[in-house]
Amino acid sequence: MNTEITDNNDTHGLARFEAQGTVYPFSRVPPVNLASRRACQSVARNRTCRAGRCNIAAHPKSSGPDAVAWISALLPAAFALSLGSALPAWIWMWLIAYALFLGAKWVTIQRFLRSGKRVGSGRLLAYLLLWPGMEVRAFSGTSPGPSPAGREWAGAAARMLFGAAVVWVGVPLMGATRSFITGWIGMIGVVLLLHFGLFHLLSLLWRALGINARPIMRSLAGATSLSGFWGERWNTAFSNLMHENVFKPLTKWAGPGSALFLVFLISGVLHELVISVPAHGGYGLPTAYFVLQGLALLFERSQPGRRLGIGSGWKGRCFVVLVAGVPAFGLFHPLFIDRVILPMLHAIGAT
């Protein structure tokens, strides 16, 4: 999961929270921040304008998707959720994930078309079905992405092969005596095979054809801040989607801090659908994980966080491991490993 959290507007917005005073720390709590912001907006809307003038500029109409687009985007997920009793848990997981993926694609396409842009149906179909990224403007544009170098092809192929080796060689070597560890090893292998391998090769292929399709994953070893981890390195397809279609609209309504927290809360709910629902258990753990990420990110950007230096360097790396890495064992909880991942590994011949 991941949200785009490195946008300059977000940084400037969060900087405005750094007013001094005894109530400042309490005001940073997202629900309190949201309530105070809404109260101020209500006073501003209803204040008396003197001399026939008001200094409040009208907000332009949002260019994001309307309610119809959002509702229609949820229909594939609703259909997928209705099939749970008829499918093995691991197939149900992939079906829900793909349904959410198609819904997200529909939201980005609707927003793109509403902006007045035009592109061939073939390009849109390729974006919908043959590319996991969510940057429809870049994919549909005429500016090619950076030309792929030979070493990038080799690196992506090596990661895919290594992921396959982890799944079909490493997992069998572990055996069934340590099921939780075996499941985690298999899950890491699948991520290497798909996200860091196959999807990167797909990016290279599109870029070789002159289409700007940037990789959705970058090396996690370079993450020296929680902001950089979620905004620039882990699944940027999801972070781009949330930034453009959720964070920006919410910022106008709730302010950047609360909007950021709400984005992580929404991410938690979406992960419940893909993780806890197919596992028939562990409800609340994915949401708790992403709530922790949102609160930790706000702390990283606060004055105390900057004084501690947890947004860069070795301290930042440690903070990322402590906040995003260690609690991931609760995100992908034992019930999910036991009821979804292990049966999937068995079905694909890894165990």
DRENVOSE-200216 format. One record per residue (C-alpha): x, y, z. Coordinates in steps of 0.02 Angstrom, whole numbers, plus 50000, padded with zeros to 5 digits. Layout:
% DRENVOSE-200216
XYZ/...
//
This chain:
% DRENVOSE-200216
500005000050000/500625014649974/500135033549952/501005047649863/501585058250008/503035068049939/502075081149843/502655098949873/500895104949908/500765091950045/502425097450120/501915115750119/500225111450192/500985101650335/502185115750367/500695126950407/500315115750555/501895121250642/501125135550737/501735137550915/500655136051070/500145124351207/498715116551108/499765112850954/500215094650994/498385090551032/497805099250872/498895087650766/497815072550810/496875069650645/495085069450715/495405085250816/496255093650669/494815089250555/493495095350678/494375111950707/494625114650521/492795111350483/492275123250622/493375136950551/492685134150378/490905135150444/491265151750530/492095158350372/490615153450263/489355161850377/490275177550426/489615194650377/490395202150221/490605220850242/490525233650103/489865220249987/491525211249983/492195194950051/493995189650050/493565171250029/493905164649855/492695152049785/493415134649770/493515128549591/492545113049548/493535097449578/494225088849425/494155071949511/492915058149470/491095061049517/490035049749626/489425039549478/491225035349429/491635029949607/490075019349625/490345010949457/492165007649507/491574997949659/490424986349561/491804973849511/492364972449692/490574969949751/490364955949625/492014947949676/491554948649860/489914939649824/490844924449756/491764919749914/490784904149957/491094896749784/492984899149773/494564893449863/495194907249977/496764910849876/495814912449712/494554923649800/495984934649859/496664937049683/494914940149615/494564953649743/496254961649712/495974961649524/494224968549543/494884982949648/496254985549519/494984986849377/493934998949480/495445009849513/495875009649328/494105015049287/494255029749407/495865035849326/495165033749150/493575043249194/494585057449269/495725057849116/494275058548992/493355071749093/494885082949081/494585083948893/496055073048843/495855061348696/496795045448659/496545030348549/495495016048617/496945004048589/498085013948704/496735014948838/496414996248825/498274992848844/498325004248996/496814995449071/497364977449046/499224976949010/499984989249132/499854989249324/500275007849342/498975021449374/499735036249281/498555036749133/499165053849074/500955047949061/500495031448980/499345039948854/500505054548818/501715057448678/503265060048786/504245043748796/504955038148961/506815035748992/507575023248873/507935006848963/509755001948981/510384984148960/510804982349144/509024987049190/508364972749082/509614960949162/509164966749338/507294964449312/507534947249235/508694942149377/507424947449509/506044937849421/507104922149411/507654924049592/505844926049647/505384910249551/506834901049635/506244906749806/504484900249771/504884883649687/506564879649769/506654889049934/504894885049992/505044866149967/506694866350062/505824874150211/504554860050221/502934860750317/503614861050495/503724880050502/502154884750408/502144903250454/503954905750398/503664895150243/502154905850197/503124921850219/504574915650113/503364910549977/502474927349984/504124936849969/504574925949820/502934930149734/503224948749762/504974947549689/504324937349542/502874949049500/503134966549568/505014968049556/505244956349409/503814953949286/503054971249311/504744979449290/505034969749129/503324975849071/503874993649108/505444990949006/504444983948861/503254998748855/504685011148870/505605002448729/504025005348625/504065023948667/502725023948804/503075032148971/502755017949094/503845020349246/504175005449361/502955004049506/504294997449625/506005004149670/507384997049777/506804996849958/508594997850020/508645016249970/507205021350082/507895033250214/506205039750270/504445033250292/503865046650171/505055040650038/504605022450069/502725024750042/502805038849916/504245034049802/504725015849823/503325003949874/501935001549744/501905019049670/500405013749566/499345014049723/500155029749793/499855039049629/498035033449628/497725038949807/498675055349789/497735061449636/496005054749674/495885054449863/497225064949947/497035080549841/495125081649855/495185077750041/496505091150070/495305104750014/494015098250136/495025092250285/496775099550268/498375090250222/498695081850390/496965074450411/496875070250225/498495060550240/497855050950390/496205047150302/497145040550150/498045027950260/496405023450346/495605020050176/497125009750128/496864999250283/495054995850238/495534990750060/496844978850127/495534971350242/494574966450086/496084957850008/496854950250165/495624947650307/494044944150206/494774929350108/495574922950270/493924924450364/494854931850511/496144944250573/494934958650547/495624975350602/497464970850593/497754978150417/496814993850466/497834995450626/499434993550524/499005007850406/498365018950546/500075016550625/500905021550461/499875037450449/500225042650629/502075038450612/502215048550452/501415063650534/502645061750677/504115060150557/503625076950482/503285085650647/504515096750738/504975083150865/505215070750723/506375082350629/507355086050786/507595067250809/508185065850629/507075050950586/506715057350411/508425054150337/510055044650353/510305029350460/508985034950584/507735035950443/508165018350385/507925011750561/506275020950577/505645013150414/506114995650473/505344998450644/503705005950583/503414998350410/504414982250421/504164974050590/502284977050604/502034969350431/501904952650522/500244959150587/499704965850418/499954948750337/499344939950491/499474921250531/497694917350476/498044924950305/499654914950289/498824898750346/497174900050250/497684909450092/499554909450057/499974891450102/498524884149999/499064895149853/500864888949866/500224871149868/499104874249717/500534881149612/501674866649655/502824875249780/502394863549925/
//
